[in-house]
Every structure is written in C-alpha cells, then in structure tokens.
C-alpha cells in the first residue's frame, strides 16, 4: 500500500480555522483517489487545524507514516510553518517524499526547490499524478510545470468532502447573518483577468469556469450528503465579466435552491445583479481597496471609479443584496486624510459591512517585485510576517504590514508602519461601534 498524506497547516491566523474549508487539498485528494484508488494507494488529508499539542513538534509527532506528503501553499505566510513540518517529518520518516504546489510555490519556486523533493508550478491535477508515477519509477524530477491552458478546470472532479469529518466541512458561521443555515465553501471558477499590482491570485490570468453540469452535481452532492443550504464562493470573481457564463451559473444556482455569497467587482452589470439576487445571492463582497482615486491608479485599478462604486452599491440595495466593502490601508500614495475620507465615503454610501486590512506586499506581486517604484524602502523577507493582513481575521490580530516606506516618495509624504497600524485601529474601532464588522 502506497500512502499519500495531504497536509493542511494550522491556519493559526484564524479566530476559528474551521470556518472555511481547505478546498484545494480536497480537490487534489479527490483527483489522486480517482486516479489511483484501484491500485493499492491510500489517500488521506492530515488536518493540523486545531491539532493537540502546544508546539509544532508536538502536533507533528502524532502524524503517521506516509510514503508521500503533499502541501498546497496558497499563502506565503503558511510556508514557514510548512517548512517546519517538512523538517520534522524528514526526521521521523527519512524515506518519505515531500511535494508542494500552490501560489507561493509559483512565486518563489527557487526557494521552494531547496525545501521539497519536488514542486508543482501551475495547476496540480496532472502534475501530482505524474509525480506519484515518477516516484514509483524512481524518476522523480525537481520541478513539474503545467500551463493552465493545458488543464481544463471544467473537467476537474468536484472535491469529495468525505476526506474530513462533517464538522470540518459544514457550519452555521458562514451564513450567521442569514439565519445560520448550514453552509460550506465552493469554487465554480479559478483565475482572474484583473491585474492589481498588490495581488498574486490572478493565476491564471483568465477565468476557467466549471460546466453547468458540474456546478449542479456538486451542490446536489453537498445538499444530499451534508444538508447544505448556503454556498460561500471562494472564487476571485464570482460574477464573471462574461454575461453568458455568469447567466449559466445563476441558472444552476436557481435550480439548486440554495442561498449564496461571494466576492466580485464593481464591473458587474445591473442585469447580472438582478439575476444574482433571483438565484439566491444574499451578499457580495467587493474589492474597493481604497476610496482615493490616486491610489486606485497606482495599484492598477484605475478602471474602477467612485461613480461606478456608488452605482454598484445603490443597485445592490435596490435588488436586495447586502454589500461588504473590502478596504486596504497602507497602500502607496495614500493622502494624509485617508481615515477621514474613508469614513465620509462609508457614511455617504452606507454599505452593510466593511472588511479592513493592512497592506502586505505579497511575494511575486508587482509591488513586491519593484518596491522602489512604489516608494518602499524595506520589505521583510520573513514570510511568517506576511501571514495575513492586520485585522483581516480578528480584531486582536497584530500581524501584517511587513514593510516600511521611504519618508517621502513621488506622491508626497508617507505613513510609517506605526501610523498605518494606528489608522487601521482607529477605523476598526469606528466600524465596530457601527456593527459593520463580522
């Protein structure tokens, strides 16, 4: 029996790490099981979220022996913990192989090659299958590359959730504001056509969309197996710019009779918003990022105007969709009165919820790759400080902002790290007082 363990790290930055589900780990466990289950292979997910033990050594000590450990590293902040897991498991099981993929590996390939026996650059559907076969043939390579144009996400089987216990798959927290119905997370697409200079999650740089049949089948499976009534979409943009594709999705959701929420852009049309509401949409999160037009242009989001944002919010209110605005403080070019301008904009437009984050120059993003162009003096190379954004996952979180600006750049005087953190804290308190944060 050849044993494959796919490792989910602790997600220590979450107030409740079980609120979301490790979808990519579930996707690739499903792909490997479909490919090898008939052939004396055992595929399991090793979920370290909430694992017992005060230290990483304690938690890893209880992991059983596997022939192959797989890690899918979406966020650079998880990479330090995962490297620690690899080092400990190499001591426990010297003959085991360790393989990683995900956005962090795509962006930091040379670094990851030094840590893992092999890495996957690009999607994992075919590469992970090749890796297992190459291990059996003792022909394992260091790097496996696959183009997204060569892998159809529509053909990828939806993730089978039975790899994890029910309580790790479904909860009443995702739709707490909407009756607390049983909910879980889903992807109907991957990729993004927008090229925001602070982001690396536009991989691929186009949308790969699942077929209508696969959409309906996945929701039917979730309803029948777990009693799911609410779908939380993890897609980068759930209302696609292509109206034909978005209409196909709305039709699938309408037929499935679930409620749903997800994130999108202010480019969604009035017609799309009306259809979204009819299909069960309760809430949309939009990446406004900043209410300052200059900053919008700096981060390559100049296509989004204040007029467009206001119209989007008004239209959502008219059709009955709640709006969550996602904002980032600390972006290059912020004016001295960014806090006051932001509060005034919120009071004027009256969105339902706000998600406020501190800026993090994510490894591989245009800002990270060209810091001096944005007036950044220093970026911390300790990826654990890139874990996630300040106040992104809880009011007590004090991580993020792993950088410093020059005192002045071509847009004028800049905020220090302490000043950015202060701006976030003041605004977060103001938002909490208005019950706009969850």
Secondary structure, 3 states (H helix, E strand, C coil): CEEEEEEECCCCCCCCCCCCCCHHHHHHHHHHHHHHCCCCEEEEEEECCCCCCCCHHHHHHCCCCCCEEEEECCCHHHHHHHHHHHHHHHHHCCCCEEEEECHHHHHCHHHHHCCCCEEEECCCHHHHHHHHHHHHCCCCCCEEECCHHHCCHHHCCCCCHHHCCHHHCCECCCCHHHCCCCEEEECCEECCCCCCCCCCCCCCCCCEECCHHHHHHHHHHHHHHHCCCEEEECCCCCCCCCHHHHHHHHHHHHHHCCEEEEEECCCCCHHHHHHHHHCCEEEEEEEEECCCHHHHHHCCCCCCCHHHHHHHHHHHHHHCCEEEEEEEECCCCCCCCHHHHHHHHHHHHCCCEEEEEECCCCCCCHHHHCHHHHCEEEECCCHHHHCCCCCCCCCCCCCCCCEEECCEECCEECCCHHHHHHHHHHHHHHHHHCCCCC
